Structure formats: C-alpha cells, structure tokens
Amino acid sequence: TTNTKPPGSDTNFHNKPDAGATFANPNGDGGWAYTSNCDDGTNGGVGALYFDNTGQVIDYKRLLSGTHYNSGGGRTPWDTWMTAEESFSGDGFWDVHPFTGTAQLTKLGGNVPAYWDSFTYSSKNVKETYFYFTEDDSEGPIRRYTPPAGFANIEPAMLYRDDGITEYLVLDPDTKTFTWSSSYTAGAA
C-alpha cells in the first residue's frame, strides 16, 4: 500500500505507516475511515483510507502534513484521531478529524518538542475527564492532563486552553502505590 495510489485517489498512500484507528462515517452510510500516522522525519503527518459499506477502498486523503515522526496517538471521545509527534523538531499533539480533514495543534505537552507517543482518556463525566499521554523515552514520565473547569460537555475545546493542569505519575516501588505530582522531575525519576 505504501507509496501507491489507492482507488479513488490521486495521492499516494504515505510511507512509514504507524499507529492508527478506524472511525464510522458520521453520515450513517455504513462506511468508515482508517486513519494512519506517517512516521517519516521529513514529511510526517496523518492519512486516511476511506471504505464503503462493503469494505471496498473508495478514497485516500492526506489529513496532516509537514509534521515529524508521527508515531503514536489515540482516539478522542469526540471521534477524532490524536496524533503525536515523536521528535524534538515537532510541536506535540494534533487533533485530526478523519472526515472534515481539519487538524489543530492542542495544548497537550505544552507544545514542547519531545518524543511524544501514546494518548488515551478516561471520562466518567465532564467533571471527571482526564487525558493521558506518554513519551517514547526511558526517562519520559506518564502525564495526566485535567481540563480546566467550566465545560458543560466533553468537547475538543478542553485541549485548546492554557489553564488545564498537567501532572506526572510517580510510582513508589516500596509501597507499590502511585500518586500524581506537579513535578516533572518526580515523574521522570
């Protein structure tokens, strides 16, 4: 598939495919999209293959380009793909919509270049929604982002404000317990 034109597309499928996810087409026709990261250092990003309700490929689009080493990521609660730049040349986490093609840089990681990797979330309700993300580095801490208060719903805007709280997982091997700390150093130990 890499560097070939899928049916219905004038664009070659990206090289170095990495993490991905599938999303049902919101128009209800039974089709879906498969988003895939491009783990390329000079032209990373995200592409999507589109399938009809019989499983036939009908299109391919590049949704995000010009980023670096898009390796890991994860689904969001609002059915978009969160892609992570695993590079000190990159910006961080991009929220990519598989059907509208929009891509927006989030505040996860403080837009600090790092070897960003996995992303997931936990949302019991709007007041107990947390986003977790990791670095692909032996000393990179696991982070938990708590969105700022005031949201009535779980929504993308939670990741675009500067007033959320980032904490770092701290493991205690003696007691076999963990805590969340505001100290990067404690989390990286």
NUDOTI-323913 format. One record per residue (C-alpha): x, y, z; residue in three letters. Coordinates in Angstrom, 3 decimals, decimal comma. Example, Ala and Ser with C-alpha at 12.3 -4.5 7.8 and 13.67 -1.06 7.14 Angstrom:
2
+----------+----------+----------+------+
:        x :        y :        z : code :
+----------+----------+----------+------+
:   12,300 :   -4,500 :    7,800 :  ALA :
:   13,670 :   -1,060 :    7,140 :  SER :
+----------+----------+----------+------+
# end
This chain:
189
+----------+----------+----------+------+
:        x :        y :        z : code :
+----------+----------+----------+------+
:    0,000 :    0,000 :    0,000 :  THR :
:    2,828 :    2,412 :    0,827 :  THR :
:    3,545 :    4,887 :   -1,992 :  ASN :
:    0,737 :    3,527 :   -4,211 :  THR :
:   -2,444 :    5,342 :   -5,207 :  LYS :
:   -5,472 :    3,765 :   -3,534 :  PRO :
:   -8,683 :    3,558 :   -5,606 :  PRO :
:  -10,440 :    6,922 :   -5,956 :  GLY :
:   -7,372 :    8,965 :   -5,027 :  SER :
:   -4,761 :   10,958 :   -6,929 :  ASP :
:   -2,488 :   10,824 :   -3,869 :  THR :
:   -0,077 :    8,043 :   -2,929 :  ASN :
:   -0,596 :    6,347 :    0,421 :  PHE :
:    2,045 :    7,697 :    2,806 :  HIS :
:    5,231 :    5,853 :    3,645 :  ASN :
:    6,139 :    4,532 :    7,097 :  LYS :
:    2,570 :    3,956 :    8,361 :  PRO :
:    2,335 :    3,682 :   12,131 :  ASP :
:   -0,424 :    3,907 :   14,774 :  ALA :
:   -3,995 :    4,267 :   13,568 :  GLY :
:   -7,692 :    3,815 :   14,292 :  ALA :
:  -11,000 :    3,340 :   12,483 :  THR :
:  -13,983 :    5,695 :   12,568 :  PHE :
:  -17,557 :    5,144 :   11,377 :  ALA :
:  -18,693 :    7,622 :    8,755 :  ASN :
:  -20,998 :   10,080 :   10,549 :  PRO :
:  -23,345 :   10,187 :    7,538 :  ASN :
:  -24,625 :    6,737 :    8,569 :  GLY :
:  -23,991 :    5,010 :    5,228 :  ASP :
:  -22,051 :    2,145 :    6,849 :  GLY :
:  -18,678 :    3,285 :    5,536 :  GLY :
:  -15,672 :    4,110 :    7,635 :  TRP :
:  -12,218 :    5,679 :    7,629 :  ALA :
:   -8,922 :    4,211 :    8,757 :  TYR :
:   -6,540 :    6,948 :    9,921 :  THR :
:   -2,835 :    6,168 :    9,966 :  SER :
:    0,178 :    8,081 :   11,189 :  ASN :
:    3,144 :    8,677 :    8,913 :  CYS :
:    6,321 :    8,084 :   10,933 :  ASP :
:    8,538 :    9,993 :    8,489 :  ASP :
:   11,069 :   12,527 :    9,760 :  GLY :
:   10,765 :   14,972 :    6,884 :  THR :
:    7,109 :   14,680 :    5,880 :  ASN :
:    5,202 :   13,047 :    8,706 :  GLY :
:    1,524 :   13,502 :    9,343 :  GLY :
:   -1,717 :   11,562 :    9,058 :  VAL :
:   -3,519 :    9,970 :    6,148 :  GLY :
:   -6,881 :    8,242 :    5,902 :  ALA :
:   -8,208 :    5,425 :    3,757 :  LEU :
:  -11,968 :    5,571 :    3,192 :  TYR :
:  -14,110 :    2,451 :    2,800 :  PHE :
:  -17,680 :    1,957 :    1,636 :  ASP :
:  -20,174 :   -0,247 :    3,466 :  ASN :
:  -18,918 :   -3,343 :    1,610 :  THR :
:  -15,319 :   -2,817 :    2,729 :  GLY :
:  -14,023 :   -1,527 :   -0,610 :  GLN :
:  -11,466 :    1,287 :   -0,566 :  VAL :
:  -13,027 :    4,346 :   -2,219 :  ILE :
:  -10,541 :    7,134 :   -1,429 :  ASP :
:   -7,383 :    8,216 :    0,353 :  TYR :
:   -6,569 :   11,684 :    1,678 :  LYS :
:   -3,639 :   13,226 :    3,454 :  ARG :
:   -5,137 :   14,975 :    6,519 :  LEU :
:   -1,979 :   16,398 :    8,126 :  LEU :
:    1,415 :   17,053 :    6,511 :  SER :
:    4,629 :   18,797 :    7,431 :  GLY :
:    4,956 :   17,315 :   10,907 :  THR :
:    7,726 :   14,994 :   12,079 :  HIS :
:    7,752 :   11,316 :   13,069 :  TYR :
:    4,047 :   10,889 :   13,800 :  ASN :
:    4,339 :    7,619 :   15,656 :  SER :
:    1,729 :    7,086 :   18,361 :  GLY :
:   -1,622 :    8,577 :   19,192 :  GLY :
:   -5,143 :    7,558 :   20,093 :  GLY :
:   -8,875 :    8,144 :   19,652 :  ARG :
:  -10,572 :   11,072 :   21,326 :  THR :
:  -14,012 :   10,956 :   22,984 :  PRO :
:  -15,348 :   13,141 :   20,123 :  TRP :
:  -14,234 :   10,637 :   17,440 :  ASP :
:  -11,112 :   12,275 :   16,090 :  THR :
:   -7,548 :   10,996 :   15,878 :  TRP :
:   -4,930 :   12,451 :   18,235 :  MET :
:   -1,538 :   12,125 :   16,557 :  THR :
:    1,734 :   12,559 :   18,430 :  ALA :
:    4,975 :   13,931 :   17,002 :  GLU :
:    7,821 :   11,797 :   18,265 :  GLU :
:   10,513 :   14,364 :   17,531 :  SER :
:   12,345 :   17,302 :   19,019 :  PHE :
:   11,615 :   19,004 :   15,677 :  SER :
:    7,852 :   18,749 :   16,231 :  GLY :
:    5,142 :   20,583 :   18,100 :  ASP :
:    3,268 :   17,954 :   20,108 :  GLY :
:   -0,247 :   16,525 :   19,745 :  PHE :
:   -2,526 :   17,292 :   16,807 :  TRP :
:   -6,288 :   16,632 :   16,867 :  ASP :
:   -7,210 :   15,386 :   13,366 :  VAL :
:  -10,789 :   14,914 :   12,141 :  HIS :
:  -10,984 :   11,969 :    9,723 :  PRO :
:  -13,990 :   13,282 :    7,768 :  PHE :
:  -13,628 :   17,070 :    7,729 :  THR :
:   -9,853 :   16,970 :    7,315 :  GLY :
:   -9,283 :   19,639 :    9,964 :  THR :
:   -6,178 :   19,374 :   12,130 :  ALA :
:   -5,471 :   21,534 :   15,149 :  GLN :
:   -2,487 :   21,639 :   17,497 :  LEU :
:   -3,576 :   21,032 :   21,099 :  THR :
:   -2,054 :   22,259 :   24,367 :  LYS :
:   -1,121 :   18,717 :   25,470 :  LEU :
:    2,532 :   18,649 :   26,386 :  GLY :
:    2,677 :   22,436 :   26,420 :  GLY :
:    3,706 :   22,434 :   22,735 :  ASN :
:    7,180 :   21,422 :   23,861 :  VAL :
:    9,047 :   19,152 :   21,459 :  PRO :
:    9,606 :   15,678 :   22,880 :  ALA :
:    9,315 :   12,046 :   21,827 :  TYR :
:    5,525 :   12,095 :   22,250 :  TRP :
:    3,828 :    8,752 :   21,819 :  ASP :
:    0,584 :    7,316 :   23,190 :  SER :
:   -2,653 :    9,105 :   24,028 :  PHE :
:   -5,817 :    7,921 :   25,793 :  THR :
:   -8,551 :    9,301 :   28,021 :  TYR :
:  -10,858 :    8,462 :   30,879 :  SER :
:  -14,224 :   10,164 :   31,085 :  SER :
:  -16,793 :    9,130 :   33,644 :  LYS :
:  -18,457 :   12,506 :   33,230 :  ASN :
:  -17,461 :   16,041 :   32,297 :  VAL :
:  -16,078 :   16,754 :   35,770 :  LYS :
:  -14,002 :   13,556 :   35,785 :  GLU :
:  -12,386 :   13,668 :   32,359 :  THR :
:   -8,651 :   13,071 :   32,122 :  TYR :
:   -6,304 :   12,775 :   29,166 :  PHE :
:   -3,156 :   10,658 :   29,463 :  TYR :
:   -0,109 :   10,810 :   27,243 :  PHE :
:    3,396 :    9,398 :   27,171 :  THR :
:    6,867 :    9,965 :   25,791 :  GLU :
:    8,781 :    7,257 :   23,962 :  ASP :
:   11,781 :    7,794 :   26,222 :  ASP :
:   13,110 :    5,645 :   29,067 :  SER :
:   13,014 :    8,703 :   31,365 :  GLU :
:    9,826 :   10,229 :   29,983 :  GLY :
:    7,049 :   10,462 :   32,578 :  PRO :
:    3,440 :    9,458 :   32,056 :  ILE :
:    1,311 :   12,583 :   32,110 :  ARG :
:   -2,297 :   13,249 :   33,100 :  ARG :
:   -3,985 :   16,377 :   31,797 :  TYR :
:   -7,055 :   17,674 :   33,641 :  THR :
:   -9,041 :   20,156 :   31,542 :  PRO :
:   -9,998 :   23,500 :   33,057 :  PRO :
:  -13,355 :   23,727 :   34,835 :  ALA :
:  -16,398 :   25,252 :   33,224 :  GLY :
:  -17,187 :   22,832 :   30,409 :  PHE :
:  -20,755 :   21,566 :   30,161 :  ALA :
:  -19,781 :   18,742 :   27,793 :  ASN :
:  -16,757 :   16,667 :   26,894 :  ILE :
:  -15,504 :   18,574 :   23,846 :  GLU :
:  -12,361 :   19,405 :   21,845 :  PRO :
:  -12,046 :   22,884 :   23,369 :  ALA :
:  -10,871 :   21,144 :   26,561 :  MET :
:   -7,494 :   20,640 :   24,887 :  LEU :
:   -7,004 :   24,135 :   23,466 :  TYR :
:   -6,761 :   26,263 :   26,592 :  ARG :
:   -3,695 :   27,072 :   28,663 :  ASP :
:   -5,344 :   26,722 :   32,067 :  ASP :
:   -5,570 :   22,935 :   32,310 :  GLY :
:   -3,419 :   21,012 :   34,776 :  ILE :
:   -0,661 :   18,591 :   33,782 :  THR :
:    0,530 :   16,123 :   36,408 :  GLU :
:    3,108 :   13,339 :   36,336 :  TYR :
:    2,730 :    9,765 :   37,515 :  LEU :
:    5,026 :    8,928 :   40,449 :  VAL :
:    5,420 :    5,263 :   41,385 :  LEU :
:    6,504 :    4,155 :   44,855 :  ASP :
:    8,121 :    0,716 :   44,497 :  PRO :
:    8,250 :    0,190 :   48,257 :  ASP :
:    4,530 :    0,616 :   48,899 :  THR :
:    3,510 :   -0,393 :   45,363 :  LYS :
:    1,323 :    2,699 :   45,115 :  THR :
:    1,267 :    5,761 :   42,909 :  PHE :
:    0,462 :    9,449 :   43,154 :  THR :
:    0,121 :   12,305 :   40,696 :  TRP :
:    2,588 :   15,167 :   41,120 :  SER :
:    3,065 :   18,598 :   39,567 :  SER :
:    6,818 :   17,832 :   39,459 :  SER :
:    8,218 :   16,717 :   36,120 :  TYR :
:   11,405 :   15,619 :   37,919 :  THR :
:    9,474 :   13,358 :   40,318 :  ALA :
:    7,622 :   11,771 :   37,394 :  GLY :
:   10,796 :   11,206 :   35,362 :  ALA :
:   12,654 :    9,545 :   38,255 :  ALA :
+----------+----------+----------+------+
# end
